[in-house]
Structure formats: C-alpha cells, structure tokens
Amino acid sequence: MNKYRFLLYFIAMGLCLISQSVWASRAYVTDTFTVTLRTGPSLQNKILAMLSSGKPLEVLNSQNDWSHVRVLGQQEKNREGWVLSRYLITRTPWESQAGQLKKENALLKEKLAKTEKERNEISQKIKEVSGQLKTNTDALLKTQKDYKYLKKGAAKYLDLKTRYELAESALKTNQDAVKHLTLENEKLKSSKRNTWFASGAMVLLVGLIIGLIMGRRQKKRKSILYG
C-alpha cells in the first residue's frame, strides 16, 4: 500500500510539473527590481533586454530556477527569453495597482463632484419647492378662511333674502289690503255722499211740501177771514 501511495504521489508531482511546463500563465516582473532577459536558462547566456518592475510577461515554460517567458506589449513584438523565476510574481505589481487605484480615485472624485453638484441642485430644487409649498399652503389657508367667511355671509344672506321675501310678500299683501280698503272707503264715501245728497233732497222736498201746505192753509184762512 505504501508503495502505491508513493507511486501515486510521484505521478501527481510529475503531472504538476508537466502542467507548469505546458500551460502558459500570466506573470509580472517583481516590484522594485530590474531583471535581465537572457537567451537561455543560465547567467552565461546573452542578455537580450532589461525588464523593468511590473513588466507583464507570459510564462511559457519553467526549468529549474528559470522561466521561459514572452514579453507582452505592443512595442515588444512577442520577444521571448529566460528570466530567474524568483523575480516573477503572479499578482499585479504594487505600482500598477497604485496607478489603477489613482485612476479609480480620479473617477470616484469625478463622480463625487458630479454627485455633489446634483445634490446641490436637488437641495436648491427642494428649497424652491418648499418655498412654493409654503406659498401654496398660505394661499390655501387664506382661501379656506375666505370660504368660511363667505359661507357664513352666504348663510346670513340667504336668511336676509328669506326675511326680505317674506317682508316683501307681507308688504304686497298689506298693499293689496290697503288698496282694497281704499276702494271700500271710496265706496263708503261715495255712498255717504249719495246718502247725504238724498237726505238733503228729501229735506228740501219735505220743506217744500210743508211750505206749500202751510201756504195753502194761510190762503184759506185769509179767504175765510176776508170772504
């Protein structure tokens, strides 16, 4: 069993080494270093270029302490060579991270300034809307007050109108009664005048008759006395 375990272990290690040598991976030149790119995996090989810190590389193969890499970048034209593996890192270099953070910080500042501007504009709009709301509220309160006053006045007006109509109706009734009484009075006056006129005529007539009778009696008396 132990033999099989060791065999499986060596097979796994071999597969890992093979995978490292076959699969290309991304790497960078370590921070604060400038490393040499050589033609082969030894210090005796010719130096092709000096790679600055943070330079992006593609690891094509690894051999002992050396890595076969391809230099990435438009100006490099896929230059290949060998560098010491201890000078490579897989994380993004601090300088690149710092540059990226600066860009993000600049974007955040720009967004913050834009947000601050929008916030100020919104605050100004809130002030304007609040002022308009106060004006509308005051106008509404005044309108409600005027409405209550007019409603109260309208109630008084309706009451006065009703009383006026009743008084006008009563006045008209009284006027009709006065006219009627005036006509009755005129009739009575006319009837009274007629009565007085008839009574006077009767008195005159009676007096005339009495005068005639008395005149005849006196004539008879004279005729008897002087006859």
CORZI-V883991 format. One line per field, one symbol per residue. burial: b if it has 24 or more other C-alpha atoms within 12 Angstrom, else e. A space follows every 10 residues. Layout:
burial: ???
This chain:
burial: eeeeeeeeee eeeeeeeeee eeeebbbbbb beeebbbbeb beeeeeeeee bebbbbbbbb bbeeebbbbb beeeeeeeeb bbbbbebbbe ebbeeeeeee eeeeeeeeee eeeeeeeeee eeeeeeeeee eeeeeeeeee eeeeeeeeee eeeeeeeeee eeeeeeeeee eeeeeeeeee eeeeeeeeee eeeeeeeeee eeeeeeeeee eeeeeeeeee eeeeeee
